[in-house]
Amino acid sequence: MNIQKYTEKAQEAVLAARQMAEEANNNQIEPAHLLLALMEQPEGVVPQVIARLGVDAGSLVQAVRSDLEKLPKVYGAGGQVYLSSALNEATSRAEKLTSHMKDEYVSTEHLLLALADETDKSPAGRLLRDMGVTVDRVLSVLAQ
């Protein structure tokens, strides 16, 4: 992941996801961390898209928090926090989407689309799709 190719808001979300993982003593940053960070961005695009899809943002955030509580915790000094393979795959999808859409930088919208993609097998991806947040629906909201 080349963080320099991310918009400011996308960078903030990735950094917030990392901080969440560290504070929760998770040694991996999961897609759920990123989704929660995206949902909690003040004036962010992702909460607006979720609302326009008719999804209850509070329920989504609560479900993501519940999933995060189930993650393993690692205690002790020197713990390294790194991207999980699921999040690494999601950011790769976001970067490919960015290129495919002929955008210069990875945005929060690209990250949401990557998480909502049916190839994302993470709990966060399944949760999004179960709540009706699919790639096609997100794209239709973004096109409006």
KAJOGI-V56675 format. One record per residue. RES is the residue in one small letter. SS is DSSP state (h for helix, s for strand, l for the rest). PSI is psi in degrees with one decimal (NA if undefined). Layout:
[[RES:SS:PSI] [RES:SS:PSI]]
//
This chain:
[[m:l:126.1] [n:l:95.1] [i:h:-22.6] [q:h:-17.9] [k:h:15.8] [y:s:145.1] [t:l:166.5] [e:h:-45.8] [k:h:-38.5] [a:h:-40.9] [q:h:-43.9] [e:h:-40.7] [a:h:-43.9] [v:h:-43.3] [l:h:-38.5] [a:h:-38.2] [a:h:-41.4] [r:h:-44.4] [q:h:-41.1] [m:h:-45.5] [a:h:-44.7] [e:h:-46.3] [e:h:-28.7] [a:l:2.6] [n:l:32.5] [n:l:135.1] [n:l:-6.1] [q:s:141.1] [i:s:117.5] [e:l:163.3] [p:h:-33.1] [a:h:-37.7] [h:h:-45.6] [l:h:-42.4] [l:h:-43.9] [l:h:-42.1] [a:h:-41.1] [l:h:-39.9] [m:h:-27.1] [e:l:4.5] [q:l:121.1] [p:l:132.1] [e:l:24.6] [g:l:160.1] [v:h:-36.6] [v:h:-48.0] [p:h:-33.7] [q:h:-42.1] [v:h:-44.8] [i:h:-44.2] [a:h:-42.4] [r:h:-21.5] [l:l:-7.4] [g:l:16.9] [v:l:135.9] [d:l:107.0] [a:h:-38.6] [g:h:-42.4] [s:h:-39.8] [l:h:-48.0] [v:h:-43.1] [q:h:-42.6] [a:h:-40.2] [v:h:-44.3] [r:h:-40.0] [s:h:-42.9] [d:h:-40.0] [l:h:-34.4] [e:h:-25.4] [k:l:-10.4] [l:l:146.9] [p:l:146.9] [k:l:143.9] [v:l:125.0] [y:l:154.0] [g:l:163.1] [a:l:151.3] [g:l:14.3] [g:l:125.9] [q:l:130.5] [v:l:129.5] [y:s:164.9] [l:s:132.8] [s:l:163.3] [s:h:-34.8] [a:h:-41.0] [l:h:-35.1] [n:h:-41.9] [e:h:-41.2] [a:h:-43.0] [t:h:-33.1] [s:h:-42.1] [r:h:-41.7] [a:h:-41.4] [e:h:-38.7] [k:h:-41.0] [l:h:-43.0] [t:h:-47.0] [s:h:-44.7] [h:h:-36.4] [m:l:1.9] [k:l:35.7] [d:l:154.6] [e:l:-35.8] [y:l:149.7] [v:s:124.5] [s:l:174.2] [t:h:-32.4] [e:h:-41.2] [h:h:-39.8] [l:h:-43.3] [l:h:-45.3] [l:h:-40.6] [a:h:-39.0] [l:h:-33.8] [a:h:-11.8] [d:l:140.1] [e:l:-16.8] [t:l:-11.7] [d:l:110.6] [k:l:6.6] [s:l:158.2] [p:h:-36.5] [a:h:-42.5] [g:h:-44.6] [r:h:-41.1] [l:h:-46.2] [l:h:-50.7] [r:h:-37.8] [d:h:-29.2] [m:l:5.7] [g:l:13.0] [v:l:95.6] [t:l:164.2] [v:h:-48.1] [d:h:-42.7] [r:h:-40.3] [v:h:-44.4] [l:h:-38.2] [s:h:-36.1] [v:h:-41.9] [l:h:-28.1] [a:h:-16.6] [q:l:NA]]
//
